[in-house]
Amino acid sequence: MLLTLRVQGARSWVKSTRCLASSAAPAKSPSSPPQLEVSGSTYATDGWTNVTPKILSYLGANKHLQTDHPLSIIRQRIVNYFYGAYRNQRGNPLFSVYDQMNPVVTVQQNFDNLLIPADHVSRQKSDCYYINQQHLLRAHTTAHQVELISGGLDNFLVVGEVYRRDEIDSTHYPVFHQADAVRLVTKDKLFERNPGLELFEETWSGTLPDPKLILPSSKFMDQTKQPCHTLEAVKLMEHEMKHVLVGLTKDLFGPRIKYRWVDTYFPFTQPSWELEIYFKDNWLEVLGCGIMRHEILQRSGVHQSIGYAFGVGLERLAMVLFDVPDIRLFWSNDSGFLSQFSEKDLHNLPKYKPISHYPQCTNDLSFWLPQDIEVDAGFSPNDFYDLVRSVAGDMVEQISLVDKFKHPKTGRSSVCFRIVYRHMERTLTQAEVNEIHKQIASASVDSFNVQIR
Ligand code: DAH
């Protein structure tokens, strides 16, 4: 399998910000219920609500905790590595693990607390599953950082599923899993052997920024360090973090794996890096990390520490380590898939053996958009992908937007989607596919007011 660089793991934060005006809350869809019951709590719906019953059905699946599941095996490998890498004087692990945090988070937890700019693309309705304007299904496990640090933790891992609206293909699924870690250290610990050194610049005021203040983006800062930190503190922390993360990578991929560090941008760390490994003739990004923005620590009540954090996608690792060719397989209940993996020997990871290949069926669907609506201006392909997911579930392997054009006379826009149907566990008949395809067409007419061509 040639693994593309696009397997889900961490998002690209570097992309420029996009104006959010086009995704301003539209009128509430008449079909959505007035309130939703999610994980035992009730939420009023509004114009931001875009979670579908299909997506909500993934809550509580906990694939990362399912015995013998490949994602659970990867979770345990990461956790065990951290348990071994950091121990206290009595030999006990320093890190604590949170793997059952509620995936319903607030906009504040997912974005504001992490200094993600108000106009950042990642907040868009077309990219996230919102329950209402204030609540969403977490788009990254980083969303739990502030609550855990505020609770007094200084070494922890968060593992769980995250939800993102995206395209449909063999490497993208609306739900996938991440592990995130935070390590905070004080001056005494960091400079154990150089007690004269300081974490913070003498000239730095140390005051807590006004919570209403819009903080400068890491993008526009000195790239070597944040103004508050001393260079020595940042360099030592960077060294420790990179050493530990290269150790994790070698633990997972073997001691001879070729790797490189790439400078990058995350709103919540500065400086920031991605770690890439050379795998099957490609550089594959495995994780994102960096020195935590000090304002995040200050706002969590921590004033005398410096921290590093990182995030990693579990499917991405599992697809490489077990040679799993399609991300949907992680959701399969087929014993032919599940029986191939065992957590008895976490260090002997078997390569996945395809059970059999079922044939694909490809059908195109073309429609006229309503007058004055265009792709990404009133019609978001991600909305269509969610509709397809709701109607056809995992029968769909891939969707691509193969054509779009504007009629020169009427000015109306037309789009054509190619839908590839293939079930993971059985052969689909053409008649069955045609029936589902028809249902997708009529659901599109109902939901988007389009005209099938
Ligand atoms: N949350 C990021 C993502 O989903 C990944 C990440 C990057 C997490 C850097 C971190 C971090 O904690 O420090 O793309």
Residues whose N, C-alpha, C, O or C-beta is under 5 A from the ligand:
A	BS01	DAH	G9 A10 R11 A139 H140 T142 D180 A181 F266 T269 G288 C289 G290 A309 F310 G311
